[in-house]
Amino acid sequence: MTKRRWTKSDLIAFLEDKIQMETATQDEMEYYENYIWNNELEVNYTYKKLIREMKKEYMGN
């Protein structure tokens, strides 16, 4: 199986969906606000957590 590469837009769309569904944590909200203000994604714990969640959802687990 090939590795799935997530794009910046994939991550932002996933995060925006979580915000709209009101399932985003406070850290995720702050991460999104930081992205909106600075237009950059910082690679930190929240970023890695979102990638794991996206992978889990994509794989159907």
N, CA, C and O of each residue as an XYZ file, in Angstrom:
244
protein
N       0.843     -1.180      0.000
C       0.000      0.000      0.000
C       0.888      1.242      0.000
O       1.890      1.293      0.713
N       0.527      2.221     -0.783
C       1.323      3.440     -0.852
C       0.952      4.375      0.283
O      -0.148      4.315      0.831
N       1.886      5.233      0.619
C       1.650      6.224      1.669
C       0.777      7.347      1.123
O       0.935      7.769     -0.022
N      -0.121      7.814      1.933
C      -0.992      8.921      1.569
C      -0.341     10.200      2.024
O       0.008     10.342      3.196
N      -0.173     11.132      1.110
C       0.363     12.451      1.451
C      -0.798     13.418      1.631
O      -1.636     13.573      0.742
N      -0.838     14.055      2.771
C      -1.899     15.029      3.042
C      -1.414     16.414      2.641
O      -0.302     16.815      2.985
N      -2.241     17.130      1.922
C      -1.881     18.491      1.531
C      -2.337     19.465      2.615
O      -3.117     19.125      3.505
N      -1.829     20.668      2.508
C      -2.202     21.732      3.438
C      -3.718     21.959      3.380
O      -4.365     22.138      4.412
N      -4.272     21.951      2.172
C      -5.711     22.189      2.025
C      -6.537     21.042      2.616
O      -7.628     21.275      3.136
N      -6.025     19.798      2.541
C      -6.710     18.662      3.171
C      -6.816     18.871      4.678
O      -7.876     18.677      5.274
N      -5.707     19.266      5.276
C      -5.667     19.471      6.723
C      -6.604     20.601      7.151
O      -7.344     20.464      8.124
N      -6.568     21.700      6.430
C      -7.430     22.842      6.770
C      -8.892     22.489      6.587
O      -9.721     22.861      7.418
N      -9.230     21.780      5.520
C     -10.623     21.379      5.295
C     -11.106     20.457      6.416
O     -12.230     20.598      6.897
N     -10.262     19.522      6.827
C     -10.607     18.614      7.922
C     -10.828     19.408      9.215
O     -11.784     19.160      9.949
N      -9.953     20.342      9.476
C     -10.065     21.161     10.688
C     -11.305     22.049     10.644
O     -11.990     22.201     11.656
N     -11.601     22.634      9.493
C     -12.801     23.457      9.363
C     -14.061     22.624      9.572
O     -15.021     23.097     10.180
N     -14.067     21.390      9.074
C     -15.211     20.502      9.300
C     -15.394     20.220     10.789
O     -16.515     20.235     11.297
N     -14.290     19.964     11.484
C     -14.372     19.722     12.930
C     -14.921     20.947     13.652
O     -15.706     20.813     14.590
N     -14.516     22.134     13.224
C     -14.990     23.365     13.849
C     -16.483     23.538     13.599
O     -17.230     23.877     14.517
N     -16.925     23.309     12.363
C     -18.347     23.452     12.031
C     -19.212     22.440     12.772
O     -20.337     22.749     13.164
N     -18.690     21.232     12.965
C     -19.444     20.206     13.683
C     -19.314     20.355     15.195
O     -19.893     19.579     15.956
N     -18.543     21.367     15.628
C     -18.318     21.664     17.041
C     -17.665     20.498     17.781
O     -17.993     20.226     18.936
N     -16.732     19.806     17.103
C     -15.993     18.720     17.738
C     -14.522     19.082     17.917
O     -13.738     18.270     18.407
N     -14.149     20.282     17.526
C     -12.755     20.719     17.642
C     -12.427     21.081     19.087
O     -13.248     21.653     19.805
N     -11.221     20.738     19.490
C     -10.767     21.090     20.832
C     -10.297     22.548     20.848
O     -10.185     23.192     19.805
N     -10.028     23.047     22.045
C      -9.528     24.418     22.176
C      -8.182     24.571     21.461
O      -7.938     25.586     20.808
N      -7.313     23.571     21.581
C      -6.012     23.612     20.899
C      -6.187     23.674     19.385
O      -5.464     24.398     18.700
N      -7.145     22.916     18.868
C      -7.400     22.923     17.424
C      -7.954     24.266     16.962
O      -7.611     24.756     15.886
N      -8.804     24.846     17.779
C      -9.341     26.178     17.453
C      -8.213     27.210     17.399
O      -8.151     28.023     16.477
N      -7.334     27.170     18.382
C      -6.205     28.107     18.414
C      -5.257     27.854     17.250
O      -4.707     28.794     16.677
N      -5.065     26.588     16.901
C      -4.213     26.242     15.761
C      -4.787     26.830     14.480
O      -4.049     27.365     13.653
N      -6.107     26.731     14.317
C      -6.773     27.283     13.129
C      -6.673     28.805     13.104
O      -6.402     29.396     12.059
N      -6.890     29.434     14.249
C      -6.778     30.890     14.329
C      -5.366     31.347     13.985
O      -5.182     32.344     13.287
N      -4.374     30.616     14.475
C      -2.989     30.932     14.153
C      -2.742     30.816     12.647
O      -2.040     31.639     12.058
N      -3.325     29.785     12.034
C      -3.183     29.614     10.581
C      -3.818     30.801      9.841
O      -3.233     31.330      8.896
N      -5.001     31.210     10.271
C      -5.701     32.319      9.608
C      -4.883     33.609      9.721
O      -4.753     34.344      8.742
N      -4.340     33.885     10.890
C      -3.591     35.121     11.098
C      -2.227     35.111     10.417
O      -1.817     36.120      9.844
N      -1.521     33.985     10.473
C      -0.140     33.942      9.973
C       0.024     33.217      8.640
O       1.098     33.257      8.041
N      -1.037     32.554      8.172
C      -1.024     31.820      6.908
C       0.106     30.791      6.836
O       0.734     30.614      5.792
N       0.351     30.125      7.948
C       1.342     29.052      7.969
C       0.904     27.987      8.964
O       0.267     28.275      9.978
N       1.261     26.758      8.646
C       0.942     25.642      9.534
C       2.183     25.259     10.308
O       3.201     24.878      9.730
N       2.090     25.361     11.599
C       3.205     24.992     12.472
C       3.133     23.481     12.726
O       2.072     22.948     13.050
N       4.253     22.811     12.578
C       4.300     21.370     12.843
C       4.540     21.180     14.340
O       5.655     21.329     14.839
N       3.457     20.849     15.031
C       3.526     20.636     16.477
C       2.609     19.473     16.843
O       2.164     18.729     15.969
N       2.334     19.320     18.110
C       1.505     18.214     18.571
C       0.115     18.245     17.927
O      -0.387     17.202     17.508
N      -0.503     19.403     17.844
C      -1.850     19.517     17.270
C      -1.848     19.104     15.805
O      -2.760     18.415     15.347
N      -0.837     19.519     15.081
C      -0.703     19.159     13.668
C      -0.616     17.635     13.528
O      -1.316     17.043     12.707
N       0.232     17.015     14.322
C       0.415     15.566     14.242
C      -0.853     14.823     14.650
O      -1.186     13.787     14.074
N      -1.551     15.353     15.638
C      -2.798     14.745     16.093
C      -3.850     14.796     14.983
O      -4.573     13.823     14.766
N      -3.935     15.923     14.286
C      -4.890     16.054     13.191
C      -4.569     15.090     12.053
O      -5.473     14.497     11.466
N      -3.290     14.933     11.743
C      -2.881     14.001     10.694
C      -3.278     12.572     11.068
O      -3.766     11.816     10.228
N      -3.066     12.208     12.334
C      -3.451     10.865     12.794
C      -4.963     10.661     12.668
O      -5.418      9.603     12.231
N      -5.735     11.676     13.052
C      -7.187     11.579     12.951
C      -7.630     11.448     11.498
O      -8.525     10.663     11.184
N      -6.999     12.218     10.611
C      -7.335     12.144      9.192
C      -7.024     10.756      8.644
O      -7.816     10.188      7.892
N      -5.873     10.215      9.022
C      -5.478      8.890      8.560
C      -6.472      7.846      9.050
O      -6.881      6.962      8.298
N      -6.859      7.957     10.323
C      -7.805      7.023     10.906
C      -9.136      7.058     10.162
O      -9.720      6.014      9.870
N      -9.603      8.248      9.863
C     -10.879      8.406      9.143
C     -10.754      7.897      7.704
O     -11.676      7.269      7.183
N      -9.632      8.164      7.076
C      -9.406      7.743      5.703
C      -9.339      6.216      5.593
O      -9.835      5.635      4.628
N      -8.728      5.581      6.577
C      -8.590      4.132      6.567
C      -9.870      3.441      7.045
O     -10.007      2.226      6.908
N     -10.798      4.207      7.601
C     -12.064      3.637      8.040
C     -12.031      2.971      9.397
O     -12.821      2.064      9.660
N     -11.138      3.402     10.261
C     -11.046      2.823     11.604
C     -11.795      3.644     12.600
O     -11.825      3.305     13.783
